[in-house]
């Protein structure tokens, strides 16, 4: 399946919740969901009773769209989560949190997951001193993510660095705001994820 390139706000309206796909715009008065909370399309305003399958599907779509992964990628993450010890739903969210693009977003050096993915693809970051351009790489404790030296003078990186002072990183990341680096001090825990996911619905969907 091709990556979605349409209006990001339509995805939030479809899921009925803010997915923070456009960064600061989502917390301002310009948020499309605040202005028009109905689902997109001519029948979007109609009240529909959602069954068990519908709730499970919407939760899967919400999670997939929040992290910006494709359908096959998401299923692969689920299968890997199911093979690990522990609760499959929590394992799934922790795997998604460990993606390099999400780590850059959690560092505060991107306004959205989409922007973080683009910055990684354009090789603005290093991982353990080596240039990296794969957003799906999974970070682990001990890894160090840094803005590449050649990218520090770019207007975009400078603007993100200035805004970094007001942002708080999760406890599994030790962020050096002066040097624009972050060290992964532990694996993320379920409590570190502040978005309201109901991962059990995803497990129920894939268990059918």
C-alpha positions in Angstrom: 0.0 0.0 0.0 1.3 3.4 -0.9 2.0 6.0 1.7 -0.9 8.5 2.3 -0.1 11.9 0.9 -3.5 13.6 1.3 -4.5 16.2 3.9 -3.3 15.1 7.3 -6.2 16.7 9.1 -8.6 14.3 7.4 -6.9 11.4 9.2 -7.6 13.0 12.6 -11.2 13.7 11.7 -11.6 10.1 10.5 -10.4 8.7 13.8 -12.2 11.4 15.9 -9.1 12.3 17.9 -5.9 14.5 17.5 -3.0 12.5 16.1 -0.7 15.5 16.2 0.3 15.0 12.6 0.9 18.7 12.0 2.9 19.7 15.1 2.0 22.9 16.8 -0.9 23.5 14.5 -2.7 20.7 16.3 -2.6 22.6 19.6 -3.6 25.9 18.1 -7.0 27.3 17.1 -6.3 26.3 13.5 -6.7 22.6 14.3 -9.3 21.2 11.8 -10.7 18.7 14.4 -11.5 21.6 16.7 -13.3 23.4 14.0 -15.0 20.4 12.4 -15.1 17.3 14.4 -17.2 15.1 12.1 -15.6 12.5 9.9 -14.7 13.5 6.3 -17.1 12.8 3.4 -20.7 13.5 2.7 -21.9 11.0 5.3 -19.4 12.0 7.9 -21.9 13.8 10.1 -24.2 10.9 10.3 -24.3 9.1 13.6 -23.2 5.5 13.2 -23.3 2.7 15.8 -19.9 1.0 15.8 -19.6 -2.6 16.5 -16.8 -4.6 18.1 -14.8 -5.1 14.9 -15.2 -1.4 14.0 -13.7 -0.3 17.4 -10.8 -2.7 16.9 -10.1 -1.5 13.4 -10.3 2.1 14.3 -7.8 1.6 17.2 -5.4 -0.2 14.8 -5.7 2.6 12.2 -5.2 5.3 14.9 -2.0 3.7 16.1 -0.7 3.1 12.6 -1.4 6.6 11.6 0.0 8.2 14.8 3.4 6.5 14.2 3.3 6.9 10.4 3.8 3.3 9.5 2.3 1.3 6.6 0.0 -1.7 6.9 2.5 -4.4 6.2 5.1 -2.7 8.5 2.5 -2.5 11.3 1.6 -6.2 10.9 5.3 -7.1 11.1 5.7 -5.2 14.3 2.7 -7.0 15.7 4.1 -10.4 14.8 7.4 -9.5 16.4 5.6 -8.3 19.5 3.6 -11.5 19.7 6.9 -13.5 19.7 8.3 -11.6 22.6 7.7 -12.4 26.3 5.1 -10.3 28.1 2.0 -8.6 26.9 1.7 -8.4 23.1 0.0 -5.0 23.1 2.6 -3.3 25.2 5.4 -5.0 23.3 3.9 -3.6 20.1 3.8 0.0 21.4 7.3 -0.3 22.7 8.6 -1.5 19.4 6.9 1.5 17.7 8.4 3.9 20.3 11.9 2.6 19.5 11.8 3.6 15.9 14.5 6.1 15.1 12.0 8.6 13.6 9.9 8.4 16.8 13.0 8.8 18.9 13.9 12.0 17.1 10.4 13.2 17.6 10.6 12.4 21.4 13.9 14.2 21.5 12.0 17.3 20.5 13.8 17.8 17.3 10.8 17.5 15.1 7.3 19.0 15.3 5.6 15.7 14.1 6.4 12.1 13.3 6.2 13.0 9.6 8.8 15.7 10.0 11.0 13.4 12.0 10.8 10.8 9.3 11.8 13.3 6.6 14.7 14.6 8.7 16.0 11.1 9.2 15.5 10.2 5.5 17.5 13.3 4.6 20.4 12.1 6.8 20.4 15.0 9.3 21.2 12.6 12.2 23.9 10.1 13.2 23.5 7.0 15.3 26.5 6.1 17.4 28.6 8.5 15.2 27.5 7.0 11.9 25.3 8.6 9.3 21.8 7.0 9.2 18.8 7.5 6.9 16.5 4.7 7.9 13.5 5.9 10.0 12.5 2.3 11.0 15.7 1.5 12.7 15.1 0.4 16.3 17.2 2.1 19.0 18.4 0.3 22.1 19.9 1.3 25.4 23.4 2.8 24.9 22.6 4.2 21.5 23.4 7.9 20.9 21.5 10.0 18.4 22.9 13.3 17.3 22.3 16.0 14.8 24.9 15.6 12.1 27.6 18.3 12.2 27.0 19.5 8.7 23.3 19.9 9.4 23.6 22.2 12.5 23.7 25.4 10.4 20.5 24.7 8.5 17.7 27.1 9.2 15.3 24.3 10.0 17.6 22.6 12.5 18.3 25.9 14.2 14.6 26.7 14.6 14.0 23.3 16.1 17.0 23.7 18.4 15.6 27.0 19.7 12.2 25.4 20.4 13.9 22.5 22.2 14.3 24.5 25.4 10.5 24.3 26.1 10.2 20.6 25.5 10.4 17.7 27.9 11.8 14.4 26.8 10.6 11.0 28.2 12.7 9.4 30.9 14.1 6.7 28.6 16.0 9.5 26.8 18.8 11.6 28.2 18.8 14.7 25.9 21.6 17.2 25.8 19.9 20.3 24.5 23.1 22.2 24.1 24.9 19.6 21.9 21.7 18.3 20.2 22.2 14.7 21.2 20.3 12.1 23.1 21.4 8.9 24.7 18.9 6.0 25.1 19.2 5.1 28.8 16.6 2.3 28.8 13.9 0.7 26.7 10.7 2.8 26.7 8.0 1.6 29.1 4.2 1.6 28.6 3.9 4.4 31.1 6.2 6.6 29.0 3.7 6.7 26.2 1.3 9.6 26.8 -1.0 9.1 23.9 -4.3 7.3 24.8 -4.0 4.0 23.1 -6.1 0.9 23.8 -3.7 -1.7 22.5 -5.8 -4.6 23.7 -8.3 -3.8 20.9 -5.4 -4.3 18.4 -4.5 -7.6 19.9 -8.2 -8.7 19.7 -8.3 -7.7 16.0 -5.3 -9.7 15.0 -6.3 -12.7 17.1 -9.4 -13.3 15.1 
